[in-house]
Amino acid sequence: MTTDKKQTPATPDAATPRQLGPIVSSGHLASGAMPALSEFEFGMTMTVHAFQRWMVRCMAAAGVPDLSPLDVLVLHNVNHRGRAKKLADICLVLNVEDTHTVSYALKKLERLRLVKGGKAGKEKTVMITEAGEKACLAYREIREALLVKAIRSLGLDEAMLHEVAQRMRVLSGHYDQAARAAASL
């Protein structure tokens, strides 16, 4: 006599670690030839959004609320090395293709008296003001206290972070090249 009993799948042993695939936002992209790239892209997306939230809130804590992430990046770039910058140079360093967004940020920062316009020959330049420099220094102090201190406690090797940053810059070049190729399709 045979009995038809449904067999239930064996439940995984609690001691056996569960095998998970890559953590991605789009499984259809991870099913291709390089799933780790999709995992990297998702990690990068999460990091970019967290970093942008951090920049805005840190600058607000430094006394300059209502700036966008791009405004904060532009302000720090203008402050870099304390010399006048041209719009094209700011866009190049920050890898921003849409110059009008940086131009708008500069106008906003100028209205707030954090930067001031100037001239180098026929070209317009922008420099940091005393108020802008103070805001950047306050940001740095808050960053040291809240972010650097917390990350240092993780025991991360600075050489490893340097290596990750180098590889991210190399990867950004590949994404730029792929974007140019896609634009020509």
C-alpha positions as CSV (number, residue, x, y, z in Angstrom):
1,M,0.0,0.0,0.0
2,T,1.4,3.4,-1.0
3,T,0.6,6.6,0.7
4,D,0.7,9.9,-1.0
5,K,2.3,12.2,1.5
6,K,3.6,15.5,0.4
7,Q,7.2,15.8,1.2
8,T,8.2,19.0,2.8
9,P,11.6,20.5,1.8
10,A,14.2,20.1,4.5
11,T,14.6,23.2,6.5
12,P,18.1,24.5,6.6
13,D,20.1,23.7,9.7
14,A,20.5,26.8,11.9
15,A,24.2,26.2,12.0
16,T,24.5,26.1,8.2
17,P,24.9,29.6,6.8
18,R,22.4,30.5,4.1
19,Q,23.9,31.2,0.7
20,L,22.9,34.6,-0.6
21,G,23.5,36.1,-3.9
22,P,24.8,39.6,-4.5
23,I,22.9,42.4,-2.9
24,V,21.6,44.5,-5.8
25,S,18.7,46.7,-6.6
26,S,18.0,45.2,-10.0
27,G,18.3,41.4,-10.3
28,H,17.9,41.5,-14.0
29,L,21.2,43.5,-14.2
30,A,22.9,41.1,-11.8
31,S,22.0,38.1,-14.0
32,G,24.5,39.1,-16.6
33,A,28.2,38.3,-17.0
34,M,29.4,40.3,-14.0
35,P,27.0,40.2,-11.0
36,A,29.6,41.8,-8.7
37,L,29.4,45.0,-10.9
38,S,25.7,45.3,-10.1
39,E,26.5,44.8,-6.4
40,F,29.1,47.5,-6.6
41,E,26.6,49.8,-8.4
42,F,24.0,49.3,-5.7
43,G,26.6,49.9,-3.0
44,M,27.8,53.1,-4.8
45,T,24.2,54.3,-5.1
46,M,23.6,53.8,-1.4
47,T,26.9,55.6,-0.6
48,V,26.2,58.5,-2.9
49,H,22.8,59.2,-1.3
50,A,24.2,58.8,2.2
51,F,27.1,61.1,1.3
52,Q,24.8,63.7,-0.1
53,R,22.6,63.6,2.9
54,W,25.7,64.0,5.1
55,M,27.1,67.0,3.2
56,V,23.8,68.9,3.4
57,R,23.3,68.2,7.1
58,C,26.9,68.8,8.1
59,M,26.9,72.2,6.3
60,A,23.6,73.1,8.0
61,A,25.2,72.2,11.3
62,A,28.1,74.4,10.3
63,G,25.6,77.3,10.0
64,V,24.8,77.3,6.3
65,P,21.4,75.6,5.8
66,D,19.5,75.1,2.6
67,L,22.5,74.1,0.3
68,S,22.2,71.3,-2.1
69,P,24.9,68.6,-2.3
70,L,26.3,70.3,-5.4
71,D,26.4,73.6,-3.7
72,V,28.5,72.1,-0.9
73,L,30.9,70.4,-3.3
74,V,31.3,73.6,-5.3
75,L,31.9,75.6,-2.1
76,H,34.6,73.2,-0.9
77,N,36.2,73.2,-4.4
78,V,36.3,77.0,-4.5
79,N,37.9,77.0,-1.1
80,H,40.5,74.4,-2.2
81,R,44.0,75.9,-2.2
82,G,42.6,79.4,-1.7
83,R,43.0,80.6,-5.3
84,A,40.5,81.8,-7.9
85,K,38.7,79.2,-10.0
86,K,37.0,79.3,-13.4
87,L,33.7,77.6,-14.0
88,A,35.2,75.2,-16.5
89,D,37.8,74.1,-14.0
90,I,35.3,73.5,-11.2
91,C,33.2,71.4,-13.6
92,L,36.3,69.4,-14.8
93,V,37.4,68.6,-11.2
94,L,33.9,67.6,-10.0
95,N,33.2,65.8,-13.3
96,V,30.0,67.7,-13.9
97,E,28.9,67.8,-17.5
98,D,26.0,70.3,-17.0
99,T,27.8,73.6,-16.4
100,H,24.6,75.4,-15.8
101,T,24.1,73.5,-12.6
102,V,27.5,74.6,-11.3
103,S,26.8,78.2,-12.5
104,Y,23.6,78.2,-10.6
105,A,25.4,76.9,-7.5
106,L,28.0,79.7,-7.8
107,K,25.3,82.3,-8.1
108,K,23.6,80.9,-5.0
109,L,26.9,80.9,-3.1
110,E,27.6,84.4,-4.2
111,R,24.2,85.6,-3.0
112,L,25.0,84.0,0.4
113,R,28.4,85.9,0.3
114,L,30.3,82.6,0.6
115,V,32.1,83.2,-2.7
116,K,32.8,86.3,-4.7
117,G,33.3,86.9,-8.4
118,G,36.4,88.2,-10.1
119,K,38.2,88.4,-13.4
120,A,41.3,86.8,-14.9
121,G,41.7,88.6,-18.2
122,K,38.4,88.2,-20.0
123,E,37.4,85.1,-17.9
124,K,35.1,85.3,-14.9
125,T,36.6,83.6,-11.8
126,V,35.3,82.9,-8.3
127,M,37.1,83.0,-5.0
128,I,36.1,82.0,-1.4
129,T,35.2,84.8,1.0
130,E,36.0,85.0,4.7
131,A,32.5,83.7,5.5
132,G,32.9,80.9,3.0
133,E,36.2,79.8,4.5
134,K,34.7,79.9,8.0
135,A,31.8,77.7,6.8
136,C,34.3,75.2,5.3
137,L,36.4,75.2,8.5
138,A,33.2,74.6,10.6
139,Y,32.2,71.8,8.3
140,R,35.7,70.2,8.7
141,E,35.4,70.4,12.5
142,I,32.0,68.7,12.5
143,R,33.3,66.1,10.0
144,E,36.3,65.3,12.2
145,A,34.1,65.0,15.3
146,L,31.2,63.0,13.8
147,L,32.4,61.2,10.8
148,V,36.2,60.7,10.9
149,K,36.1,59.7,14.6
150,A,33.4,57.1,13.9
151,I,35.1,55.7,10.8
152,R,38.5,55.6,12.6
153,S,36.9,53.4,15.3
154,L,36.2,50.8,12.7
155,G,40.0,50.2,12.3
156,L,39.9,50.7,8.6
157,D,43.3,50.8,7.0
158,E,43.9,54.2,5.3
159,A,46.0,52.6,2.6
160,M,43.0,50.4,1.7
161,L,40.7,53.4,1.5
162,H,43.2,55.1,-0.7
163,E,43.2,52.0,-3.0
164,V,39.4,51.9,-3.1
165,A,39.4,55.6,-4.0
166,Q,41.9,55.0,-6.8
167,R,39.8,52.1,-8.2
168,M,36.7,54.2,-8.1
169,R,38.3,57.0,-10.1
170,V,39.4,54.4,-12.7
171,L,35.9,52.9,-12.8
172,S,34.5,56.4,-13.3
173,G,36.5,56.7,-16.5
174,H,35.0,53.4,-17.8
175,Y,31.5,54.7,-16.9
176,D,32.2,57.9,-18.8
177,Q,33.5,56.0,-21.8
178,A,30.4,53.7,-21.8
179,A,28.2,56.8,-21.5
180,R,29.8,58.3,-24.6
181,A,29.4,55.1,-26.5
182,A,25.7,54.8,-25.4
183,A,25.1,58.4,-26.6
184,S,26.3,57.4,-30.1
185,L,23.9,54.4,-30.4
